[in-house]
């Protein structure tokens, strides 16, 4: 692969990881073994299982694993934000840990205030140093036996500590932790939207490729080489099975050829050029744009005005017909009714 791709091989991070793992395996199996060096790199060679992570890229191509890929992609996209949330969390835990160490942990051992004699761990084990205090606050953050073992001895002597612990839990556990969940959910939704856009782009490329493959077919169907197809030539071209299958792939209706020909014949000349065919197919397969909707609205308004004009003409003709019928009735009564 290096011979085929040259230096471009090292532009892919996955290729770099493969290169390092393969070289480690060669070094451990051939070089160090042959030299008799007492160095064991099998632990590093075991990292070859990381190459299985390449399969994650194939997951998004399979419809049945679509939700799994969205979760993985959303978590990867959330890493940067989560790192900053973790940093903020560490700062808060550090500040609170320093506070508890100074106020509670530095008290003399014989002091009866904040008695932890009824718990397995003593006061110095919880609050003796800043790292211990930070670990204790991490325990409080996870809600692991924080009330009875950690907070109760302090709250028993001073109820104000209950406010401190509850405020810490609200800010960290119910605040920052939920922010992390919200970030992951938001990135999963964004990944789903981006995935849909990528799928649409792939589908558009496939439609363009199919249309381009039909160009030769319709050029061959132009038997008189006029550069345009009449309905007979158009019908002959679409009578082929593979042409119908390709048009079905890009959602072009082929069940009514006459109606399709009329839709593609914009100038109503009775013939369509190859360019008119492709432009019409682009409009038929694509999503309606604002310009198309305005054009449709204008055409509908024109049709409505024509219908209104025809309705007025019909009304006038109806009035004249009623007048003629009335005269005929009068003449009938005058000459034939005694």
C-alpha positions in Angstrom: 0.0 0.0 0.0 2.9 2.4 0.7 4.3 1.5 -2.8 0.9 2.3 -4.4 0.0 5.5 -2.4 3.5 6.8 -1.8 3.6 9.5 0.8 -0.2 9.9 0.7 -0.4 6.7 2.7 0.7 8.6 5.8 -2.1 11.2 5.5 -4.6 8.8 7.0 -4.4 8.4 10.8 -5.6 4.8 10.5 -2.7 4.0 8.1 -0.2 5.5 10.6 -1.6 3.3 13.4 -1.4 0.2 11.1 2.2 1.1 10.2 3.3 1.4 13.9 1.6 -1.8 15.0 3.0 -3.8 12.1 6.5 -2.5 12.8 6.2 -3.4 16.5 5.2 -6.9 15.6 8.1 -7.2 13.2 10.5 -5.8 15.9 9.2 -8.2 18.5 9.0 -11.4 16.3 12.1 -11.1 14.1 14.6 -8.4 15.3 14.6 -8.9 19.1 14.1 -12.6 18.9 17.0 -13.0 16.4 19.3 -10.8 18.5 18.5 -12.6 21.7 17.5 -9.4 23.5 15.5 -9.9 26.6 12.7 -7.4 25.7 9.1 -8.5 25.5 7.0 -6.3 23.3 4.0 -8.7 23.1 2.0 -6.4 25.3 2.4 -3.6 22.7 1.7 -6.1 19.9 -1.6 -6.8 21.6 -2.6 -3.3 20.6 -3.3 -4.8 17.2 -6.9 -5.3 18.4 -7.2 -1.6 18.0 -7.2 -2.1 14.2 -10.7 -3.5 14.7 -11.8 0.1 15.3 -11.5 0.6 11.5 -14.7 -1.5 11.3 -16.5 1.5 13.0 -16.2 3.4 9.7 -18.0 0.6 7.9 -20.9 0.7 10.4 -22.3 3.9 8.9 -22.7 2.3 5.5 -25.0 -0.4 6.8 -28.6 0.6 7.4 -29.1 -1.9 10.3 -26.3 -0.2 12.3 -27.4 3.4 11.6 -28.4 4.2 15.2 -25.1 2.7 16.5 -23.1 4.9 14.2 -25.1 8.0 15.2 -24.4 7.3 18.9 -20.6 6.7 18.3 -20.4 9.8 16.0 -22.3 11.9 18.5 -19.9 10.9 21.4 -16.8 11.5 19.3 -18.1 15.0 18.3 -18.8 15.7 22.0 -15.3 15.0 23.2 -14.0 18.5 22.9 -16.9 20.0 24.8 -16.8 17.2 27.4 -13.1 17.8 28.0 -13.9 21.5 28.9 -16.8 20.4 31.2 -14.4 17.9 32.9 -11.8 20.7 33.4 -14.5 23.0 34.9 -15.6 20.1 37.1 -12.1 19.5 38.4 -11.7 23.2 39.2 -14.9 23.2 41.2 -13.9 20.0 43.1 -10.5 21.4 43.7 -11.8 24.6 45.2 -14.3 22.8 47.4 -11.6 20.3 48.4 -9.3 23.1 49.5 -12.1 24.6 51.5 -13.0 21.4 53.3 -9.4 20.6 54.0 -8.8 24.0 55.6 -12.0 24.1 57.6 -12.5 20.5 58.6 -9.3 18.5 57.9 -6.9 20.8 59.7 -8.7 20.6 63.1 -6.7 19.0 65.9 -7.1 15.2 66.3 -8.5 15.5 69.8 -11.2 18.0 68.8 -14.6 16.6 69.4 -16.2 18.7 66.7 -17.1 16.8 63.6 -16.7 13.4 65.2 -16.2 10.6 62.6 -15.7 7.9 65.3 -18.9 6.1 64.3 -17.8 5.6 60.7 -15.3 3.2 59.2 -13.1 6.0 57.8 -11.9 8.8 60.1 -12.0 12.5 59.6 -8.4 12.6 58.3 -9.2 9.9 55.8 -11.9 12.1 54.3 -10.5 15.6 54.7 -6.9 15.3 55.8 -5.3 16.5 52.5 -6.5 18.2 49.4 -6.4 15.1 47.2 -8.4 13.2 49.9 -10.9 16.0 50.1 -11.3 16.1 46.3 -11.8 12.3 46.2 -14.5 12.7 49.0 -16.3 15.4 47.0 -16.1 13.1 44.0 -17.9 10.5 46.1 -20.5 13.1 47.1 -20.9 14.0 43.4 -21.6 10.3 42.5 -24.1 10.1 45.5 -22.3 7.1 46.8 -23.0 6.8 50.6 -22.5 10.5 50.9 -25.2 11.3 53.5 -24.4 8.8 56.3 -20.6 8.5 56.0 -19.5 11.9 54.7 -22.1 14.6 55.5 -23.9 13.3 58.6 -21.0 13.9 61.1 -20.7 17.5 59.9 -24.4 18.3 59.7 -24.9 16.9 63.2 -22.7 19.7 64.6 -23.6 22.5 62.2 -26.6 22.3 59.9 -25.1 24.9 57.6 -23.0 22.1 56.1 -26.2 20.6 54.7 -26.6 23.7 52.6 -23.1 23.3 51.3 -23.5 19.7 50.3 -26.9 20.2 48.7 -25.6 23.2 46.8 -22.6 21.2 45.6 -24.8 18.3 44.4 -27.2 20.7 42.6 -24.4 22.4 40.8 -22.3 19.4 39.9 -24.5 16.3 39.8 -27.7 17.9 38.6 -26.1 20.7 36.7 -22.8 19.8 35.0 -23.6 16.1 34.6 -26.9 16.9 32.9 -25.0 19.3 30.6 -22.8 16.5 29.5 -25.9 14.4 28.7 -27.4 17.3 26.8 -24.2 17.9 24.8 -24.1 14.2 23.8 -27.8 14.3 22.8 -27.3 17.5 20.8 -24.3 16.1 18.9 -26.2 12.9 18.2 -29.0 14.9 16.6 -26.5 16.9 14.6 -24.8 13.7 13.5 -28.2 12.3 12.4 -28.9 15.5 10.4 -25.4 15.5 8.8 -25.8 11.8 8.1 -29.0 12.4 6.2 -27.3 15.2 4.2 -24.5 12.9 3.3 -26.9 10.2 2.2 -28.8 12.8 0.1 -25.5 13.9 -1.5 -24.6 10.3 -2.3 -28.1 9.8 -3.8 -27.7 12.9 -5.9 -24.3 11.7 -7.2 -25.9 8.4 -8.1 -28.8 10.1 -9.9 -26.4 12.2 -11.9 -24.4 9.1 -12.8 -27.5 7.3 -13.9 -28.7 10.2 -16.0 -25.3 10.6 -17.7 -25.3 6.8 -18.5 -28.7 7.4 -20.3 -27.2 10.0 -22.6 -25.8 7.5 -25.0 -29.1 5.5 -25.0 -31.1 8.5 -26.1 -28.6 9.7 -28.6 -28.8 6.2 -30.2 -32.6 6.5 -30.1 -32.4 9.7 -32.3 -32.6 7.7 -35.5 -32.8 10.8 -37.8 -29.8 12.5 -36.1 -31.8 15.7 -35.7 -30.7 16.3 -32.2 -34.3 15.9 -30.9 -36.6 13.0 -30.3 -40.3 12.9 -31.3 -42.7 10.8 -29.3 -42.1 7.7 -31.4 -38.4 7.8 -30.8 -38.9 8.6 -27.2 -41.3 5.6 -26.8 -38.8 3.3 -28.5 -36.0 4.4 -26.2 -38.1 3.9 -23.0 -39.3 0.5 -24.2 -36.0 -1.0 -23.2 -36.0 -2.7 -19.8 -32.7 -1.4 -18.5 -33.7 2.2 -19.4 -36.9 1.8 -17.3 -35.0 0.3 -14.4 -32.5 3.2 -14.5 -35.3 5.8 -14.6 -37.0 4.0 -11.7 -33.8 4.3 -9.7 -34.0 8.1 -9.9 -37.8 8.2 -9.3 -38.8 9.2 -12.8 -42.3 8.0 -13.6 -42.4 5.8 -16.7 -45.9 4.3 -16.4 -47.4 7.0 -18.6 -45.0 7.8 -21.5 -47.3 10.3 -23.2 -47.8 12.3 -20.1 -44.0 12.2 -19.3 -43.2 13.3 -22.9 -45.6 16.3 -22.4 -44.0 17.2 -19.1 -40.5 17.2 -20.7 -41.6 19.1 -23.8 -41.5 22.6 -22.3 -42.0 24.5 -25.6 -44.8 22.1 -26.8 -42.9 21.6 -30.1 -43.7 17.9 -30.2 -40.0 17.1 -29.9 -37.5 17.1 -27.0 -33.8 17.6 -27.2 -31.4 15.6 -25.1 -30.8 18.7 -23.0 -34.5 19.2 -22.5 -34.7 15.6 -21.4 -32.0 15.9 -18.8 -33.2 19.3 -17.5 -36.7 17.9 -17.2 -35.5 14.8 -15.4 -33.5 17.1 -13.0 -36.8 19.0 -12.2 -38.8 15.8 -11.8 -36.4 14.0 -9.5 -35.4 17.0 -7.4 -37.1 18.9 -4.6 -39.2 21.8 -5.8 -37.4 25.1 -5.5 -38.9 28.5 -4.8 -38.5 29.5 -8.4 -40.4 26.4 -9.5 -43.2 27.1 -7.0 -43.5 30.7 -8.2 -43.7 29.5 -11.8 -46.3 27.0 -10.9 -48.3 29.6 -9.0 -48.2 32.0 -12.0 -49.4 29.2 -14.4 -52.2 28.3 -12.0 -53.3 31.9 -11.9 -53.3 32.1 -15.7 -55.4 29.0 -15.9 -57.8 30.4 -13.3 -58.2 33.6 -15.3 -58.9 31.6 -18.5 -61.4 29.5 -16.6 -63.1 32.7 -15.3 -63.2 34.1 -18.8 -64.7 30.9 -20.2 -67.2 30.9 -17.4 -68.3 34.5 -18.3 -68.6 33.5 -22.0 -70.7 30.5 -21.0 -73.0 32.7 -18.8 -73.5 35.1 -21.7 -74.2 32.2 -24.1 -76.6 30.8 -21.6 -78.5 34.1 -21.3 -78.7 34.3 -25.1 -79.9 30.7 -25.3 -82.7 31.4 -22.7 -83.7 34.5 -24.7 -83.9 32.4 -27.9 -85.9 29.7 -26.2 -88.3 32.4 -24.8 -88.8 33.8 -28.3 -89.5 30.4 -29.7 -92.0 29.7 -27.0 -93.8 33.0 -27.8 -93.9 32.3 -31.5 -95.2 28.8 -30.8 -98.0 30.1 -28.6 -98.8 32.8 -31.1 -99.2 30.6 -34.2 -100.1 27.2 -32.9 -102.0 27.7 -29.7 -105.6 28.7 -30.0 
